[in-house]
Amino acid sequence: MVESKLRLIRLMTNKNVLDILQRLQNGPARFTDLAEACPSVRLRSLRLADLTKNGLIQKKAIGVNENLQVVYQITEKGKKLAEEVKKLL
């Protein structure tokens, strides 16, 4: 339990994580829509994977066949954690 909390604290202090969570609080976004929150494609990919792995965001496919799009959206866990971190800043 303590270990998982420490992992989340480390994740939240990583560059661009709060910016990504803040952007996703406005609604779902595609990978390219998150470029302003995290300009580096490689870093954005890593951050999104970490946030997904820790249950703070989820990756969702919407649409059908050729109109299929992948979007990221913040989870309730992610919203709560982002709000708590904002209070500290």
Secondary structure, 3 states (H helix, E strand, C coil): CHHHHHHHHHHHCCCCHHHHHHHHCCCCECCHHHCCCCCCHHHHHHHHHHHHHCCCEEEEEECCHHHCEEEEEECHHHHHHHHHHHHHC
